[in-house]
Structure formats: C-alpha cells, structure tokens
Amino acid sequence: MLDKIAFTASRADVAQTARAALVTRYGDVPMKEAEVIVALGGDGFMLQTLHATQKLSAPVYGMNRGTIGFLMNTYAESDLTVRLAAAEEAVINPLSMTAVTADGTTRQALAINEVSLLRSGPQAAKLKITVDNRLRMAELVCDGALVSTPAGSTAYNYSAHGPILPIGSEVLALTAMSAFRPRRWRGALLPTNAVVRFDVLEPDKRPVMAEADAQSVMGVTSVEIRSEPSVSHRILFDPGHGLEERLINEQFT
C-alpha cells in the first residue's frame, strides 16, 4: 500500500483547505521521498505539477479542487490509501517545442497538452507549415494553429473543433483556429513521430506568439514541434475512470 504521500495544492483556498485536512490525516513527505504525489487543484495545476515532477519516479494522482478537472479524480478525504493502491496508471509523453524569436533567441519548452501559435496583433497570422522537412502548406491565414497530444486533445484542440484522439493512437492533431485561407481548413492527423515546423510569414506586420502549456514566447519567427519520448509522465486514475475512458466518454457528452 502506498503510504509515503507528498501533497501539493494550488493557491485556491479550497485546495489549500483540502491539503491541510489530508496532511493531518495521512501525513506528508518531501516529493523526492514520495511513493506517490497527490495534486489538489484543477487541470492547470495538474499540468504544473507534472512538469515540476517530471524528473521524479513517483506517479501523480490528482483530486479535483478546481473547475473542470478532466485530469483529476473526484475529491474525498476518506480511503485515500485504498484508492491509490487500486488506481490505474496512464503514461504519456509530452511535446517538445523549439521556438525562434525575431532577435534570434531560441526558447525550448515541453507541453503535455499542446503547443499553439496565436496571432498577437490585430491582423490574422500567416503561417507556412512543413512536416518532416516537406512543405505541406505554403500559406495558412488564421487566428492560430496548434499541435496536440492525445492526452490534450480534449482541451484547446477540441475547443478549436479538432478531433479527440484515443490514448495510444500514436497520432498528433494539427488543428487550425479560425482558418480564413484555405477556407475552413480544420487541420490534419499526423504520426506521433512527425516533426512539424511553422514559419511565420510577415512577422513584423502579423506578430505571432507561441505557447507550450501556458509557457509563452512572444514574437516568434519559427516553431518546431516534435514528440519527446525520453520524457514520461505517470498519471493515476480511479478504476474505470482512466484517461482512455474519459476521452471516449467526452465524445458522447
């Protein structure tokens, strides 16, 4: 039974109150000594926790003290050690983003959900899309575009009318946001080992920002995105409520 638990919580009062109650009941150990890390908050905080603990071996079990909680389990104080012992594990790999800005600076970041490019000025963005060094679209005029993992396909990708991807599908979703030309172009499905490059056309006139799980880079001129199999995130879910089931269920709600 997992009993070396590290608790972490978002700044929200409801999450901090829950953490205090759980620590009193189950104790608390440093994250480096934990067998499991329990994150209290919403999906945004869960992503922060996964990024912060990616070099640790302990899996992360989230309990919802936020709003949507797609990546979280139902909150309850009782029987936590029993729930942890019975939990199902999902292993996901993030995306790696390499962004180059107008002054030549290179910024790198990892994204569990998606890497997105968004216009940051009054005019639509113009993007050139290359996949595995092969030009696929000479000009996409749009509000933005993103590349999503299966785990993140129900987040921003789904809001932009992108497809929900089953866990283990070995597919990435490339989705356009408000595409003007080609008219209503929704995007493409790509193999998980594809390398996607966006070049920003007219970056001075049509500035673009890039985001990797809310890590922002302003004024990008090019962004390269690929899956990062060397990094694995372990997430725990209550039996019957794993990530695969959630992704399927989301399509019928």
N, C-alpha and C positions, 0 to 999 in steps of 0.2 A: 504494500500500500504506500502511495506517495504521501509522505508527511513532512518533507522539507520543502515548504512552500514560501515563495517570495511574492509579496503582494505589492502591486503598483496601481496607482489611480490617477485619473485626470484631475484637473483643478476644480471641477464642478463640486459643489457642496454635497450633492447626493452620492458622488463617487467617493469623496473623502470620508463621509459618514460610514459608507459600506466598508471601506478599508479598515477603519478603526474597529468596527464590530467584528470583522473577520480575523484581524490580527489578535484581538482579545481572545477569540475562540480557538484559533488554530496556531497561533504563534507566527513568527516571521523570521526568515533567514535572509542574508545577503544574496543577491541574484547569482553570484558566482558559486554559491554553495547549494543552490536550489535544485531540486529534482523536477520541479515544475514552477512556472511563473504564472500567476493569476493577474490578469489585467482588468481593471474596473473602469468602464467608460463607454464611449461609443466607437464606431468603426475608425474614425480618425485617430483616436488614441490607440486603438489596437495596431494600426499601421505604424505609429510612432514606436510602440513597444517592440514590434517585430524588427524594425530597423535597429533599434537600440540594443537588442539582444541577439543579433544575428551571429555573433561570434561565440555565443554560449551554446552548450549542448541541450539545455533544458527546453522542452516544448512550452508553448504559451496557450493558456486556457482563458478565454475572455468571458466576462459576465457583463451583461448589458446594464450600464448606468448612464446611457446616452439616449440618442433619439431612435435611429433605425436599428442598429445592432445586427447587421447581416452577418458579420464575422463573429458575433458574440453568442454566448449561451444565456439562457434565462437566469436571472439573478435569484439566488436563495442562500440563506446563511447555513441551513442545515445540511448534513450529509455531504459536505464538500469532498472529503477524502474518498468517500464511496464513489461519487461522481467522477472524480479524477481517475480513479483506478479503472473505471469502466469506459472511459472516454475513447472515441475513435480518433485516429490521427490522420491528418492530411498534410502532405509535404508539397510545397510549392516553390518554384524558382522565380526570382524577380527578373525584371528587365534592366539592362544597363543602358544608360543614356550618356552620350558624349556630345556636348553642345559647344559650338564655337561662336563667340560673340564678335561684334564689329571691330573691336580693338585687337582681335587675335587671341583673346583669352580662351582657354579650354576648360570647361567645367564638366565634371562627371558626377553621376548620382545613380542610385538604384531605385526602382519603382516596383512595388508589389502589385499594384492595380494597373496603372497605365502611365505612359509618357504622352503628354499632349502639347501641341503647339497652338497658340491662341493669338489672334491679332491684338496688338496693344495700342492701336491708333484708330482714327475714325474710318479708315478705308479697309476693305477686305484684304486679307493676306493673299499673296501669290506664292505657291509652293511648287517646286519640282520634286518628283518622287522617283527614287531609284531603289530597286530591290536586288540585292546580290550583284551590285555593280552594273545592273542592266536598267536603262531608263524605261520606266513604266508609264509615267505621265509627265509631259513637258510643262504643263501649267495647270494647277488646280487653284481656282479662285474661290475662297471660302472664308468663313469666320475662324476656322481652325481644323485640325486633324489630330488623331490620336492613334496610338498602338496600345492594345490592351491584352493582358494575360487572361486565361480562362477564369482565374480567381477574381479578377477585376472587371469581368465582362458585364456584371450587373450594376456596376457603378456608373461613372461618367459615360462609358461606352454605350450602355443601354439607354441612358437619357438622350444620347445623340442618335438613337434609333439603330445602334449597332446590334449585332447578334449576341445572344448568350451562348457561351462556349462551354461544353462539358469538361469537367476536370479530367485530365489525362488524354485530352483530344489531340495534343501535340500541334495545336493551331493557335495563331495570334490573329486578332481582329484589327484591321486598319480601317478606321471609320472617319468620314468627313463630317464636319459640323457646318450646317447651312451652306452646302456647296452651291455656288452660283454658276460655275462653269468647270467641268461638264455639268449641265443642269441636273440637279437632284442626285448626283453621284453619291452613293452611300458607302463605298469603300470596297475592301477585299478581304478574303481569308488567306492567310499565309502560313507556311510551315513554321514550326517553332524555332527552327534554326536559321530562319531568314534574317538577313541584315537589311534594315530599312533606313534609307537616308532621305532626309528632307533638306532641300536647299531653298533658302528664302530669296525670292526674286524681288527686286526693288526694295531692299531692306530699309533704306533711308525714308522712302515715301510711304512704305507699308510695313512698319515695325512689327516684329513678332516676338513673343516670349515663349519659353518652354517651361514645362512643369513635370517633375517626376515625383508623384505622390506629395504634392504641395511644396516641393523644393523648387523654387522659381529661379529662372535665369532670364534676364531681360536682354533685349536687343540681339537675338541670335541670328546668325547668318547660315548656319547649317546645324543639323541634329542627326546623329546616327544612333540607331536603337537596335539592340540585339538581346536575346535571352541570355541569362547568366547562370548556367548550370552549376557553376562552382559554389554558388550560394544557395542554401536550402533553408526554408522556414518551416518549422513544425508547429501546426496548429491543432488543438484538441477540441472536439465537439462531443456533446452528449450523444449516446447511441440513437441511431435513427434520425439524427438531425445534423449529419455531416455536411460538408461543403457540396458534395455531389448532389445530395438530396435537396439542398437549398437552391442550387442552380436549376434543377428540374422544376421544383415547386414554384419558383419565381415566374416561370413561363405560363403558369396556369392561374395566376392571381391577378 
